[in-house]
């Protein structure tokens, strides 16, 4: 099993930075030699192993796309469609009716069409770009920077704590846990720790009056701003999820985030929420701390 995992990782890494939106004659995405060799022996794997590999390949592909552009979003149906693409790929491989070159070409065409459907803005950005494209990514911020930006005092944090978009390394979550604080994180990466969840923040169920503190540094609110400014942006869903996050706070709990969201903060019920904003040196946006001062009005 591990050799197939490693081959999938190598295959995805080989395509890092390559533009999937190029014309078919210019597209330089292809199977590497190790993948071609693996294809020759693919008919020896069991159905259960194949399912595991399909899920793994789909998850790694989504991670790769998100590393290329942090603003890509993939809904549950989109993820299911991607799994089907990989299931079809495995079916083509095992049938041995086509040479690897043809299977490769068809697979990357399917991925291209899938990405266009899941994130229509992607084609507008990359259709006329070069063979190699520069990633639009987010960074893993240090535990020294985040508390200062988000106005977090670890001595006074209401627990439990949730970090939305914690990053692959989950630096802040790990630090808080080391301080004896009950902390959790969500992001689109694959995790093995019980307190870290692989989930899109639009699909995660935050609960009701569950969290003492929720934090997100250049994560959720950054994407909310992005969708609010885009003509085809998913701003309504983000607004609904923003309110769900606030309602998941306990009375006295706070949502700490940057950048601020003045276009929606203006309409928050002041009977339930108290807003404080803080300057961030060198930037034209602020950090916001929204405190739930009372339970929901019923």
Steps between C-alpha positions, in 0.01 A plus 500: 500500500773746600674468164180611327462793740857605424438468126189719521699758698781496243255530211326801653832661592622460141214722380560772758461846347389376158206674336212257446313756286741495209385382159518120468793529257698709749402324820806350669315299764573130464564179689856456625688176438423366850129547436520319166678211675235492773228491235640175366441330837176670601282197422651323802341725762177417683178700482549625857855615424379673186238695698763613751727613216217688326418688821868572561562626145192725511600646837859564385375659178282744694794588724712564189237726343460693828877546522485651151217738584375538857170643372392176337200349677365150452152403612393152606354424155819627334709267717275209406541586131877501548490155660302381198769640269762297685272194505469533121877538477556176691240328283679613184832387640376153595320446170829537307302604191699822458867590514619703805546811285133499399383430855717786625365745242138411573553518876646850496227619266244368751680679784501822300124483433436415865703797623322734257165385636600512868676839475391685183728797573806276462480486121476880479820530699709225341369444146754743355776450755826323423601138539605558860280700737590664828298375797256727682551352843464573868782464750551319827521783754708465815361485852687823573310694231143372526420584865620857448302550179181342635522647852514164672607471864558132574450567872141611441382287208155351546511133410466297290684676218452439127748618234327530161762448227764380745749406226670170432734539798227639730762711675264699721286201596808303605629796700170547682484131583854521642368770735230268629224662292234284335552593135385363165567586137343449159651529154489326165817300566516140619568463872556206734447677834157473662474875566568592135224451243533483123207711384403795287388781732181541298404137567611475862217489758591749773216414738302733725652684801789251491824699471661739744737650243521472123799637309590540134804693381480597131275201453120500504454880492765538228303260278172666597642833379621334180157355421328826591707681236468237225217525248437125533592489868334266747442789742149396611621160618794669676262741673284211618805312628630815673176525697516127576849550644382785723203296622737215587665721765411464865374812678817698570688321221681683217583464133847645426582553133689708246432667266189667637161477325340847525238422234332243724614608848292815453180293512572285806245520781663715769284332762688176432842600368766749600761593237852629564745582221877530516755652265761270349821686432575551131168368372186678381268253673430434866458202728153444646391341825128425510382404847169332561368693798178303540345172385282505191173687524219250467 
